[in-house]
Amino acid sequence: MNLSQILQLQLRPGIIDLGWGHPDLTRLPVASIQAASTAALERYGGAMLTYGIDHGVEPLRHALTAWIAQHEPRAPQDGEIMLSAGNSQALALIVSLLAQPGDVVLVENPTYHLALRILRDAPVELVPVPCDESGLDVAALDDIVTVLHAQQRRIAFLYTIPTFQNPTGATLSAARRQQLLEVVQRTSLRIVEDDVYRELWYDAPPLPSLWSTFPDGSVIRLGSLAKSLAPGLRLGYITADAATIARLAGCGLLDSGGGIAHFQSLLVAELFARGDYARIVADYRVLYGRRRDALHQALLPLQQHGFTWHYPAGGYFLWMRLPAQRQLAESLALIQAQEVDALPSTLFCQMPTGYSALRFAFSLYDEAQLTEAGQRIVHALRP
Amino acid sequence: MNLSQILQLQLRPGIIDLGWGHPDLTRLPVASIQAASTAALERYGGAMLTYGIDHGVEPLRHALTAWIAQHEPRAPQDGEIMLSAGNSQALALIVSLLAQPGDVVLVENPTYHLALRILRDAPVELVPVPCDESGLDVAALDDIVTVLHAQQRRIAFLYTIPTFQNPTGATLSAARRQQLLEVVQRTSLRIVEDDVYRELWYDAPPLPSLWSTFPDGSVIRLGSLAKSLAPGLRLGYITADAATIARLAGCGLLDSGGGIAHFQSLLVAELFARGDYARIVADYRVLYGRRRDALHQALLPLQQHGFTWHYPAGGYFLWMRLPAQRQLAESLALIQAQEVDALPSTLFCQMPTGYSALRFAFSLYDEAQLTEAGQRIVHALRP
């Protein structure tokens, strides 16, 4: 089996590549999926193999609603949740249906580089908004919205990852959330909240989603099973106001295709019914939390030399800022010379940030490898 | 289990609804899928659950390439085929990436009504082209292209279903294909060929796809496993020139999502490896061919009263034209009064066709039910 012709992941021998924000292949829940697949095909038979309902199958919508009810201050009503084929598909669908050609989409700077690629495939203009270790800079956002409105520009939405952001790992602070709420109420700004890392908290549960605390109709929340279960299933969900869900679930693609991700939706409904989901998520929290610590500990000596990072409370990433005098390309080359790799901050930015950084993913490798990688990075970058 | 909250299919008690172009739920290959799922998870393990390669997994691309090589005059090279999440997803992706706002998309009149919905969700203008029992009216197409080019309009592509069309069941004749080739060569018209019914031939294999016989770069062929295997898997493929495949497979959505339909791609690769696909397709040909005959036979008495149809050589549909003096809405009401249902021609048309018709799907019900439905229709419509 030639994995390089099956997987996106392309590993080079000997190199510890912390550029990949992928889960550990060897720790994905194969046995649970196997059992759920068998049970679901027994239970649903041909109903698993034909055209599904547009909002997505009720057993999984109900299971996700119950999960949200347990963990957030608000659960979606029927008609306020639909299934997606993951957050990438959800974002592509939303920009195609809710943005008009020429609209502005606001994005965090830095933000998830491949969301930028999805948005750039649409006929919209991306306008960056600064963010820092407390998340989105809401005062800057407010100014940008004011300027754009004065220019008569239509803003389709703000795309934000407020919880365990990619690439920074930062979570939008409670104070900033309050500020953002005020901007939303004053300007009617629409938010697309990418909530993909919510379940991967390592110390304490994160703040509730913007969707669950903001006024009805202001936030479209993209939930995903990619990080909490398995990305290969291509499965997620959207919670939003009923009118938005009706527009999205009522589109031609879902009508023609019979919903989206029908087969795997029933498979995962069975996995929830068997009670496996909570255990899998809990295992991931332990697994990836320890990996975060291994990388953080190994890198610590660099903090004496002006390298800084926010200790990530969840997600996959450690975002290490370089001291002002260090060049990004040169620093990357130095760690590559030690057979470690990472992604440079430029990849995630629409405009200069005033600093350079490297994104290290601690998800793919085990603790020993992360410790080794961290030591090599320290060796490469220590003055 | 409440199927109405799982499936798109919504059946009303006592009514034989020939409106649904869906496969028979009870004849989908549950056992094959079960075996393939188990075997694929054993073979691929975690590789089935993580991010996939952008073009789609090699084992399935190779299996499909071998199948095409057996059945068509041309097989795609590496780089000329990619996997899709079915033809709806493929069409939505193509219109979003290859059409610019304001472009024209040419569509057959009549055509698949839900493809119209997908295209209407994009910022393009749909221009209908007449078609008849020999398929697309290529002379009319030629005129329309000439006029549009004189108006400086950009035509993104022609969307056509040349083989066992939905709703008419017609196949573009060899003579018309030659004419179309000439138009393509002269005008550089781009074609998106929806080839979803290719495997469902009942008398003889169909003409090769346009993709396999037209100049490289002129045709994007959308192949699907929805009709030949199971729609719920949401799986298909695209064959086109390497530059087009590179643009489609290189888009942000597939980069961010790790390909599309990764899990079910490896499942179906295993189904091919086990040799099940050819047998399933052969079974469908017998099953649905007999159903076509049952409906056709039962409706035959109407041919004495001016109702006409092209005996469908493949696909799911019988397209019955009404005599000129019969009103469409009234005729539909008459058969509904007999507890049969169908879809009216207006649903498939962007402009008047000069005739009215009803689309009957013979895929969902067994022969006895189709005979019963046909008899009720005859009873309802006979003068």
Interface residues (C-beta under 8 A of the other chain):
Chain A: M1 N2 L3 S4 Q5 I6 L7 Q8 L9 H22 P23 D24 L25 T26 R27 L28 P29 V30 I33 Q34 S37 T38 L41 E42 R43 Y44 G45 G46 A47 M48 L49 T50 Y51 G52 I53 D54 V57 E58 P59 A85 G86 S88 Q89 A92 S96 L97 Q100 P101 Y112 L114 A115 L116 R117 I118 L119 R120 D121 A122 P123 A230 P231 G232 L233 R234 C251 G252 L253 D255 S256 G257 G258 G259 I260 A261 H262 F263 Q264 L266
Chain B: M1 N2 L3 S4 Q5 I6 L7 Q8 L9 H22 P23 D24 L25 T26 R27 L28 P29 V30 I33 Q34 S37 T38 L41 E42 R43 Y44 G45 G46 A47 M48 L49 T50 Y51 G52 I53 D54 V57 E58 P59 A85 G86 S88 Q89 A92 S96 L97 Q100 P101 Y112 L114 A115 L116 R117 I118 L119 R120 D121 A122 P123 A230 P231 G232 L233 R234 C251 G252 L253 D255 S256 G257 G258 G259 I260 A261 H262 F263 Q264 L266
